[in-house]
């Protein structure tokens, strides 16, 4: 894994430029730019796999240096535990891979349209409310 320190992002595109020559392994990135109060604008440590970084467009800058332009929002923010594990993997020469936890999306509640006594028609109620109503009425 390669540690990269970016002094300042590319403001116009909110991205960073990484020299094509140094992308030989996965990237561990820190953006060290600080605001006037001394606080980092991007305080996280970021991660990007080598194969993904090499897919980004190349921009040639002065002196013939070729940079891969990577949007900051495409970088993966690492937790403290992930950073420590990445450093351990780097020392032990073990491949580092982030294990993504699947996002659990709660299912939409099932709704049913019923006519209530007293004239209310087309009232939508959830399945759980219907079950409570059935339990109370029985």
C-alpha positions as CSV (number, residue, x, y, z in Angstrom):
1,X,0.0,0.0,0.0
2,X,1.2,3.5,-0.9
3,X,0.8,6.4,1.5
4,X,0.0,9.6,-0.4
5,X,-0.2,13.1,1.2
6,X,-2.1,15.7,-0.9
7,X,-1.3,19.3,0.0
8,X,-4.4,20.8,-1.6
9,X,-7.2,19.4,-3.7
10,X,-8.1,20.5,-7.2
11,X,-10.8,23.1,-6.1
12,X,-12.6,23.4,-9.4
13,X,-13.5,19.7,-9.6
14,X,-13.2,18.8,-5.9
15,X,-10.7,16.1,-6.8
16,X,-7.1,15.1,-6.3
17,X,-4.3,14.4,-8.7
18,X,-2.2,11.3,-8.1
19,X,1.0,10.8,-10.2
20,X,0.6,7.9,-12.5
21,X,4.1,6.7,-11.8
22,X,3.5,6.1,-8.1
23,X,0.3,4.1,-8.4
24,X,2.0,0.7,-8.0
25,X,-0.3,-0.6,-5.2
26,X,-3.5,0.4,-3.4
27,X,-3.5,4.0,-2.1
28,X,-3.9,5.3,1.5
29,X,-4.6,9.0,1.0
30,X,-4.5,12.0,3.4
31,X,-5.4,15.5,2.2
32,X,-3.4,17.8,4.5
33,X,-4.9,21.1,3.5
34,X,-5.9,23.2,6.5
35,X,-8.3,26.1,6.9
36,X,-7.3,29.4,8.5
37,X,-8.1,28.1,12.0
38,X,-5.7,25.2,11.5
39,X,-8.4,22.5,11.1
40,X,-8.2,20.1,8.2
41,X,-10.8,20.6,5.6
42,X,-10.7,16.8,4.8
43,X,-9.8,15.2,8.1
44,X,-10.2,11.6,7.1
45,X,-7.8,9.0,5.8
46,X,-9.0,7.7,2.5
47,X,-8.5,4.4,0.6
48,X,-8.6,3.5,-3.1
49,X,-7.7,0.3,-4.8
50,X,-5.0,0.5,-7.5
51,X,-7.1,-1.0,-10.3
52,X,-9.8,1.6,-9.7
53,X,-7.4,4.5,-9.4
54,X,-5.9,3.6,-12.8
55,X,-9.3,3.9,-14.5
56,X,-9.6,7.7,-13.9
57,X,-8.7,10.1,-16.6
58,X,-5.2,11.4,-16.9
59,X,-4.2,15.1,-17.0
60,X,-0.7,16.2,-18.0
61,X,0.7,19.1,-16.0
62,X,3.9,21.1,-16.3
63,X,7.0,19.1,-16.8
64,X,5.1,16.2,-18.5
65,X,3.9,14.8,-15.2
66,X,0.8,12.7,-15.7
67,X,-1.8,12.7,-13.0
68,X,-4.9,10.5,-12.5
69,X,-7.7,12.9,-11.5
70,X,-9.7,11.2,-8.8
71,X,-12.9,12.9,-7.3
72,X,-12.7,13.1,-3.5
73,X,-16.3,11.7,-3.2
74,X,-15.1,8.5,-4.9
75,X,-12.5,7.9,-2.1
76,X,-13.5,5.5,0.7
77,X,-13.3,6.9,4.2
78,X,-11.5,4.6,6.6
79,X,-12.4,4.1,10.2
80,X,-9.7,4.1,12.9
81,X,-9.9,0.2,13.0
82,X,-9.6,0.0,9.2
83,X,-6.5,2.4,9.3
84,X,-4.8,0.2,11.9
85,X,-5.6,-2.9,10.0
86,X,-4.3,-1.4,6.7
87,X,-1.0,-0.4,8.5
88,X,-0.7,-3.9,9.9
89,X,-1.3,-5.4,6.4
90,X,1.3,-3.1,5.0
91,X,4.0,-4.1,7.6
92,X,3.1,-7.8,7.2
93,X,2.9,-7.6,3.4
94,X,-0.7,-8.9,3.5
95,X,-3.2,-7.7,0.9
96,X,-5.6,-5.2,2.4
97,X,-9.2,-5.3,1.4
98,X,-12.1,-3.5,3.0
99,X,-14.9,-5.7,4.0
100,X,-18.0,-3.7,3.4
101,X,-20.9,-4.2,5.7
102,X,-24.1,-4.5,3.7
103,X,-26.5,-1.7,4.3
104,X,-29.7,-3.0,5.8
105,X,-32.7,-1.3,4.4
106,X,-35.9,-1.8,6.3
107,X,-38.7,-3.1,4.2
108,X,-41.5,-0.8,3.3
109,X,-44.5,-1.5,5.6
110,X,-47.3,-3.2,3.7
111,X,-50.4,-1.1,3.5
112,X,-53.9,-1.9,2.8
113,X,-56.9,0.3,1.9
114,X,-60.0,-0.3,4.0
115,X,-63.3,1.4,4.6
116,X,-63.9,2.2,8.2
117,X,-67.2,2.2,9.9
118,X,-68.7,5.6,10.2
119,X,-68.2,6.6,6.6
120,X,-64.4,6.9,6.2
121,X,-63.6,5.2,2.9
122,X,-60.2,4.3,1.3
123,X,-58.2,4.7,4.5
124,X,-54.7,3.3,4.2
125,X,-53.4,1.3,7.2
126,X,-50.2,-0.7,7.6
127,X,-50.1,-4.5,8.0
128,X,-49.0,-4.1,11.7
129,X,-52.0,-1.8,12.5
130,X,-54.4,-4.3,10.8
131,X,-52.9,-7.1,12.9
132,X,-53.4,-5.1,16.1
133,X,-57.0,-4.3,15.1
134,X,-57.7,-8.0,14.4
135,X,-56.2,-9.0,17.8
136,X,-58.3,-6.4,19.6
137,X,-61.5,-7.3,17.8
138,X,-61.1,-11.1,18.4
